[in-house]
């Protein structure tokens, strides 16, 4: 088995996306649901929530889903 720092041990981008897509959709929906409750404070709140998500690739997935849902 390759060590954790071996790049070949990491899932491909497509595998990562497939494994995390449903979770990203749920997270984006959670963030969007809070919009009505938070009103004008929502934008700064959601920015902080997105900033806290790790890894960055997952945060970007949630950001894209949020944009799609909010369109």
Secondary structure, DSSP 8 states (H G I E B T S, - for coil): ---TT-GGGS--HHHHHHHHHHHHHHHHHHHHHHHHHHGGGHHHHHHHHHHH-SSHHHHHHHHHHHHHHH-
